[in-house]
């Protein structure tokens, strides 16, 4: 690749509008300016997005890559980390080595802004690029628990009719009426010697752009999101007996809207992984957990995640 064909620009508030056209070309989706800004401006420890675009000579935004800052509670301290988030390339500029070029620029920026390491949960399309081209380490794999719900598959039928999105927006709006505000709860993975992403009000407010809400069931705060499935992002720790009651209530909520699956993604060995294993809940292999370390000294065996930590939750 002739690097002179492209100019790298750091993405900030004054040029983030350029991402709309690239999203449309790369993924065939239309995102509002408000959604893009809310997704990438998270204000974690005073930091927003660490990102670059590659701009072709004719002004076309040819590619984009970013990491998003996250705050990790680790050994009594709050440290800055970042999640590898979105990588996309214009159809006319693929196969030209732009991903590694942007990756180096973004990772250097992430390090220079004070992040101790980068983590990520890539899908199948992104995994190869991050591991083979960017040298991420595949450290572990999430477990995706699937809890079946007895309900008429309304959402699946509506999907075939092209009405699913409208219906799920209605369902999400209904569940949002139960949302509680000004709330934080302790990350369910955290205990002595085990650490995770800070669940403070700032983080919960930031995540609200996706439509996820915190509700309370049987005295337990549950962070969830309604799509074609009901996704549990995280849940306050509770007893085995009360967990069963909470799940039963969530099944009732899901059934009401014709949702036949509840999904709870967790790190292997975390609190709810052990509990759901004990209860014989079924799971499938989830997303890979990748790391890129800046000589942080962090023991990654001590860090666990739940689905609330995915950038898509």
Secondary structure, DSSP 8 states (H G I E B T S, - for coil): --GGGEEEEE--TTTGGGHHHHHHHHH-----HHHHHHHH---BTTB-EEEEEEEETTS-EEEEEEEEEEEEEETTEEEEEEEEEEEEE-GGGTTSSHHHHHHHHHHHHHHHTT-SEEEE---HHHHHIIIIIS--EEEEEEEEEEEE--S--HHHHHHHTT-HHHHHHHHHHHHHTT---S-----TT-BTTBBEE---HHHHHHHGGGT-EEEEETTEEEEEEESSSEEEEEE----HHHHHHHHHHHHHHHHHTT--EEEEEE-TTSHHHHHHHHTT--EEEEEEEEEEESS----GGGB--BGGGSTT-
